[in-house]
Amino acid sequence: MKVILDIRDNRIPFFMELVKSLDYISVVKEVKDENKSQFITDLAEAFNDAKLYEQGKKKLKSAKDLLNEL
């Protein structure tokens, strides 16, 4: 399972030390660039929206409606 966390800057060193000490967690990549971080957050939200749509819990706009807004 993959998890995305948003950690306050002043707590990052402590948190990373804690995570690295756990043998069942591997740090795949740390994202320090704010633009990349925002992109990852937006992408995770989009995947969650798609999952909710498939479960019938959320209604999404059609491609036609989206193009009409432009």
Protein Blocks (a to p, Z undefined) as FASTA:
>chain_A
ZZdddddfklmmmmmmmmmmpmkbccfbdcfbfklmmmmmmmmmmmmmmmmmmnopaccd
dfklmmmmZZ
